[in-house]
Amino acid sequence: TPVVFTWEGRLQIATDAAQGLEYLHYGCSPPMIHRDVKSTNILLNEYFQAKLSEFGLSRNFPAEDGTHILTGVAGTPVYRPSKYNMSNRLNEKSDVYSFGVVLLEIIAGRPAFINTRERIHVSKWVGLLLPKGDIYSIVDPRLEISFTVSSVWKAVELAMACVSKYPINRPSMSQVLVELKECLATELARTKQSGNHTEIGNSIEMMSQNSIATLRPSVR
C-alpha cells in the first residue's frame, strides 16, 4: 500500500530537499548547480528524511550574481525551464525552476505532466485553477481537509514563483527554504493545537522506490 503523506510530512520532505539545494548553491565552494532536480532524484531514508541524489550532471558556476554558464542541455525535459532549452544558458535559477515543479507535484499529488483531455504541465494546470481561489481543487484530495489552508496557499504561491518564466522573478533557494520553514511552522502549530500530531506517513513500511515520486497516486 503506497504511503499517503500528511501535509506536515510533505512540507518536511520539501524543506529537506530545499536545504540540500540551498547548500549546493551557497554552501559549496565553488557553488554548484544540480541540473537534474526531479522527484525521482529526491530519496527518502527509513526516517522519511529527504536527500538529493544523482549528482552526475552537476556543474560548478560563478558565485557572482547574474552570471551563468553555457552548457549542453541536460536533465529531464519536463523539469527544465523552456528558456534553458533554447539558450543553453544555465544558473542556479534553473534548479529553482525544477524544484518548483517538484513542489507542485508534492502539493497536488500529481505528476509533472498531467493526463487530462490533453497532456498538460502541472504548473499550467495549477495556473488555470488559481484564479478560482479554490485550494481544494489543487491540493492532493487524499489529504482531505487535514491541513492549514494558509500554509498550502503559501506553498502553492511559492512553487508558482519558482516556475516563473523569467529567472529574475524566481526566488533564491535561500528564500525558498525560509518560506517552506514558515509553512511548516504554521502546520505544526495546527497539529499541536488540535492534538493530532501524526507521524510523517501513515505507514512505517518503506516505500517501494524510496523516492518522493511515490507521493503520487500509482497509475491505474
NORJOHU-V654436 format. One record per pair of residues at least 4 apart in sequence whose C-alpha atoms are under 7 Angstrom apart, sorted by the first residue. I is the first residue (numbers start at 0). J is the second residue. If there is no record, write none. Layout:
{{I/J} {I/J}}
This chain:
{{1/206} {2/200} {2/201} {2/202} {2/206} {3/200} {3/201} {3/214} {4/8} {4/9} {4/199} {4/200} {4/201} {4/214} {5/9} {5/142} {5/199} {5/200} {6/10} {6/146} {7/11} {7/183} {7/186} {7/187} {7/199} {8/12} {8/199} {8/200} {9/13} {9/105} {10/14} {10/179} {10/183} {11/15} {11/183} {12/16} {12/48} {12/49} {13/17} {13/102} {14/18} {14/176} {14/179} {14/180} {15/19} {15/48} {15/49} {15/50} {16/20} {16/41} {16/49} {16/50} {16/51} {17/21} {17/172} {17/176} {18/22} {18/176} {19/23} {19/50} {19/51} {20/24} {20/172} {21/25} {21/172} {21/173} {22/26} {22/27} {23/27} {23/30} {23/31} {23/32} {24/30} {24/31} {24/32} {24/91} {25/30} {26/30} {27/31} {29/59} {29/60} {30/59} {30/60} {30/61} {30/62} {31/57} {31/58} {31/59} {31/60} {32/57} {32/58} {32/59} {32/60} {32/90} {32/91} {32/94} {33/54} {33/56} {33/57} {33/58} {33/94} {34/56} {34/57} {34/73} {34/74} {34/94} {35/56} {35/74} {35/75} {36/40} {36/94} {36/97} {36/98} {37/41} {37/78} {37/97} {37/101} {38/101} {38/210} {38/211} {38/212} {39/210} {39/211} {39/212} {40/51} {40/52} {40/53} {40/210} {41/49} {41/50} {41/51} {41/52} {41/210} {41/211} {42/49} {42/50} {42/51} {42/52} {42/209} {42/210} {42/211} {43/47} {43/48} {43/49} {43/50} {43/209} {43/210} {44/48} {44/49} {45/205} {60/67} {60/68} {61/66} {66/90} {67/88} {67/89} {67/90} {68/88} {68/89} {68/90} {69/87} {69/88} {69/89} {70/87} {70/88} {71/87} {72/84} {72/87} {75/79} {77/111} {78/97} {78/100} {79/83} {79/97} {80/84} {80/93} {80/96} {81/85} {82/86} {83/87} {83/88} {83/89} {89/93} {91/95} {92/96} {92/166} {92/169} {93/97} {94/98} {95/99} {95/161} {95/172} {96/100} {96/161} {96/162} {97/101} {98/102} {99/103} {99/158} {99/159} {99/161} {99/162} {100/104} {100/111} {100/122} {100/162} {101/105} {102/106} {102/158} {103/107} {103/121} {103/155} {103/158} {104/108} {104/109} {104/110} {104/111} {105/214} {106/138} {106/139} {107/137} {107/138} {107/139} {108/139} {108/214} {108/215} {108/216} {109/113} {109/215} {110/215} {111/120} {111/121} {112/118} {112/119} {112/120} {112/121} {113/118} {113/119} {113/120} {113/121} {114/118} {114/119} {119/123} {119/124} {120/124} {121/125} {122/126} {122/159} {123/127} {124/128} {125/129} {125/137} {134/138} {134/152} {146/186} {147/151} {147/186} {147/189} {148/152} {149/153} {150/154} {150/182} {150/185} {150/186} {151/155} {152/156} {153/157} {153/182} {154/158} {154/179} {154/182} {155/159} {156/160} {157/161} {158/162} {159/163} {160/168} {160/169} {160/170} {161/169} {161/170} {162/169} {163/168} {163/169} {170/174} {170/175} {171/175} {172/176} {173/177} {174/178} {175/179} {176/180} {177/181} {178/182} {179/183} {180/184} {181/185} {182/186} {183/187} {184/188} {185/189} {186/190} {187/191} {188/192} {189/193} {190/194} {190/195} {190/196} {191/195} {191/196} {205/209} {208/213}}
